[in-house]
């Protein structure tokens, strides 16, 4: 919706239920940029994980930027964000909102996601190129 063209506080009443791994202005302008989806390997407990990967996307206005990250959705309802590549200007979360808004639970979010992303970049080996 046009009212949500910019990232805002996920607690706002106008924000619907959503998963926001990197809510900012991103583009698929690079020749290698794409969004991939599919099931990952079955986990040890037999649970499946659906993965959405943003591969080599760029932040609008940040020439030469490159972001590769994933959302993992498990059958039990867990959500995990995994970040591999965050290079270039303003791609370390300075202007991004990261979080999950679910109608019946408290919102978990970070408006300035830079501090959160610094911890997750170490998980880069979990993402295939």
ABEGO torsion letter per residue (X at the ends): XAAAABBBBAABAABBBBBBABBBBBBAABAABBBBBEBBBBBAAGBBBBBBBBBGBBBBGBBGBBBBBBBBBBAAGBBBBBBABBBEBGAAGAABBBEBBBAABBBBBBABAAAAAAAAAAAAAABBX
